[in-house]
Amino acid sequence: MADDDLDEGDDVGDEDLDDLDEEGEGSSGGGKKKLILLILLPLLLVIGGTTGAYFAGLLDPVIAMIVGEEAAVEGEAAGDGEDAAGVPKVGVFYDLPELLVNLNTGGRKSSFLKIRVALELQKQEDVPVIEAVMPRIIDNFQVYLRELRIEDLKGSMGVYRLKEELLTRVNAAVAPAKVNDVLFKEMLVQ
């Protein structure tokens, strides 16, 4: 009789439990999803919006208030080459005299390189520094250019390597000042 009661109770209990499980899983699963959406979505939107505003420069006044005006002015002075309106700052250009050098041909017929270069400086105050060390700059360029072969100058990669080498050498010569770029005005291989 106890077994009969259990069997009957089990049948009724199993159906009731199945109904409860289905309702409980549906509501708690949906509830968890809603809770995650209600917490996680706004959090992601706030983080994304703040990050976007920071990179767009919209938070600069807020950061200046928090950190202080002095730090903001220092940050602007060491900026990324743009003024307050976002327009790139144009450097000062200084033309070097024309260089004419023999290329290293390995005993074959002589080849020459004629090159005119302009230096892009960070500020106007660097011009006297460049003029003071001009003999050193010309010497560094001459020594390097005389060791080049015609094959070294072929293609855009050859010209790019030449530009990088000249930039490295001119920055070494004008050490306290900084040259941003070496610009080719004319390059003739004959």
N, C-alpha and C positions, 0 to 999 in steps of 0.2 A: 504494500500500500504506500509505503514511503517512496518506493521506486516509481509507482504510478504518479504520485504527486510531483515527483521530480521531473518525470517525463513530460507531464502536462505543463509544468512550470517552465521547463526548458524550452518547449515549443513557443510558449507565449513570450517568455523572456528573450529568446533568440530573435524573434520578430521585432520586439520592442527595441532591443539593443541594435539591431541592424538599422532600424529607422533612426535611432538616436545617432548612430555613427555617421550615417549619410548626412544628416542635418548638421551635425557637429563639424564634420570635415568641410562641408561646403561653406558654412558660415565662418569657421575659424580660418580656413585657407583664404577665402576672399577677404576676411578681415585683416589677415597678415599682409596680403598684397596691398590693400588700401592703406594700411598703416605705413608700409614701406614707401608707397608713392607719396603719401602726405608728408613724410619726413624727408626722404631722400631727394625727391624732385625739387622742392624749394631750396634745399641745401646746395644741390648741384647748380641751380640757377644763380644763387647768390655768389658762389665761388666763381662760376664762369663769368658772370657780369663784372665782378670785381677785378678779375684777371684781365678781361678785355678793356676795362676802363683804365687800368694801370698801364697797359701797353699802348693805349691810345693817347696817354698823357693827360687824361682827364682828372687823375688823382694828384697831379703835381701840386696844386694849391693846398690840398688837404695834407699832403706829406710835408710841405713847407711849414704849415702851421704846427704840425706835431713835432717835427725835428727841429725846426727853427729856420729863420731866414738865412743865416750864414751858411748852413749846410746846403741849402737849396741853391744859393749863388755859386758855391764851389761845384756842385753837380752840373750846373749849366755851363760853367767855364770849362769843365772837362767833358762836355757833351759829345755827341756822335757826329759833329760836323754839320749840324743844322741850326738855323736861328729859331727864334720864338715862333715864327709863322710856319716852320717846317720846311723852309726853302734851304737847300744845301748851300753851305758857305763856299764861296769860291776862294781858292788860295791865291797867293801871289806868285806870278810866273817870272822866272829869271832866265834869260837866254844865255847859253854858254857860247863861246866862240866856236866856229866851225872847226871840226877835226878831220884831218886827212892822214890816214895811216896805211902802211903796207900790211897786208894780211900774210899769215904764215902759209906759204904755198909748198913748202918742202922742196925747194930748188927749181920748181917749174917757173913758168913765166910769171912775172910779178902781177899781183892783183892789189887793188887799192880799195879802201872803204872811206867814203866821204860821208860824214854824219853831222847833222845839226840837231842839238838837243835843247830842250827847255826844262827847267826844274820847277816843280810846283812846291812852294814853301808854305808853311802853316801861317806865318804872319809877316808883315812888312818889316818888322824889326830884325828878321833873319837875313835880310839882304846884305848889310855890312859884314856879317859873319861869313857869308858866301864869298864876297869880294876879297876878304882878308885871306882866305884859304884857297883862292882860285888856282894858284900854281899846284897845290897838292891835288886838287880835284882833277885837273888836266893830266897830271902825271899818272894818277891812278887809272884814269880812262885810257891813256896811251899805252901803258904797260899791259893792260888787259886786252885791249883791242888788237894789239900787234900779235898776240898769240892765237887769235881766232883764225879759223880756216873758212873757206867759202862754204863748206858743208855745214858749218856751225850756224850759218845765217839763213839757211834754207827753210822755208815754210814759216807759218805763224808761230810754231813752238820755238824755233830758233830765235825769232825776234823777241818773243816773250822772255826766253832765258836771258838774252842780252839785256833787256830792260831790267829784269830782276837783279842781275849782276851789277849793272851800273848803279842801280838804286842802293844796293848794299855798300858799294864802294864810296859813293858820295856821302851816305849817312855816316860812314866811318870817318871820313875826312872832316865833316862839319859837326862832330860829336855833340856839342851842347844844343845846337839847332837841329831841326828835323826836316828832312825833305820828304814830302808825301808821295811824289811820283816823278818819274823821268818820262818826258814826252818827246817822241821823235818828231821833228819838224821835216827832216829830210834824211834819207838814207840811200846811198848809191854805192853799189859794188861794181867795180870795173876791172 
